[in-house]
Amino acid sequence: MVVGFDRASKSPFAHTVPSKGLVGTNDYPAKAIAKDFDLLGYKRVNMKSDQENAIVAVLRKSKELWTGESTLEFSPKGESK
């Protein structure tokens, strides 16, 4: 499951995914995140996560697919936030 949180609307977003990361998903998790940004009307976002390889791959693909401006921010290893 990929979960996100929109600070402005205080709304959570979640998508059930077939596997961890992008392997065997046809990029579905990344496409779903990009679609969420469009539905919310954003032109610029900051995506935050830990440094786990699977989620890093999803966020990088989301950044590549989405037409808006996005930055990636990763918490230091060993920290949960």
Legacy VTK file of the C-alpha trace (Angstrom):
# vtk DataFile Version 3.0
C-alpha trace
ASCII
DATASET POLYDATA
POINTS 81 float
0.000 0.000 0.000
1.214 3.485 -0.863
-0.027 6.157 1.533
0.259 9.924 1.244
-0.955 12.903 3.228
-1.976 16.304 1.894
-1.116 18.949 4.483
-3.344 21.645 2.982
-6.585 19.636 3.014
-5.434 17.313 5.806
-6.566 14.416 3.624
-4.883 11.016 3.515
-4.562 9.161 0.223
-3.925 5.443 -0.148
-3.519 3.037 -3.044
-3.339 -0.724 -2.830
-0.450 -1.961 -4.952
0.363 -5.485 -6.148
3.949 -5.495 -4.881
6.593 -3.445 -3.140
8.256 -0.868 -5.369
7.698 -0.837 -9.119
8.534 -4.429 -10.091
5.529 -6.033 -11.787
3.277 -2.989 -11.297
3.421 -1.318 -14.741
4.401 1.815 -12.755
0.934 1.894 -11.137
2.066 3.334 -7.753
3.921 6.206 -9.440
1.039 6.894 -11.836
-1.439 6.943 -8.936
0.666 9.474 -7.016
0.994 11.708 -10.084
-2.762 11.507 -10.630
-3.392 12.496 -6.989
-1.289 15.632 -7.480
-3.299 16.535 -10.580
-6.629 15.901 -8.819
-5.557 18.159 -5.969
-4.623 20.882 -8.455
-1.011 21.200 -7.405
1.667 22.691 -9.639
4.505 22.150 -7.130
4.962 19.484 -4.431
7.556 18.243 -1.969
7.592 14.458 -1.539
9.056 13.164 1.729
9.953 9.611 2.667
12.543 7.401 4.252
15.392 5.979 2.154
13.939 2.522 1.561
14.835 1.472 -1.999
11.314 0.469 -3.054
9.657 3.764 -2.096
12.568 5.810 -3.433
12.037 4.126 -6.830
8.298 4.904 -6.717
8.841 8.555 -5.803
11.520 9.050 -8.459
9.209 7.556 -11.085
6.346 9.786 -9.852
8.603 12.811 -10.248
9.482 11.690 -13.771
5.834 11.115 -14.779
4.220 14.168 -13.205
4.236 17.387 -15.233
4.443 19.712 -12.206
7.504 20.751 -10.254
8.490 18.307 -7.526
11.303 17.839 -5.062
12.262 14.718 -3.144
13.279 14.807 0.505
14.510 11.755 2.388
14.957 11.400 6.114
18.420 10.391 7.321
19.016 6.679 7.751
17.939 5.498 11.177
15.258 8.168 11.602
11.589 7.378 11.151
10.538 10.864 9.970
LINES 1 82
81 0 1 2 3 4 5 6 7 8 9 10 11 12 13 14 15 16 17 18 19 20 21 22 23 24 25 26 27 28 29 30 31 32 33 34 35 36 37 38 39 40 41 42 43 44 45 46 47 48 49 50 51 52 53 54 55 56 57 58 59 60 61 62 63 64 65 66 67 68 69 70 71 72 73 74 75 76 77 78 79 80
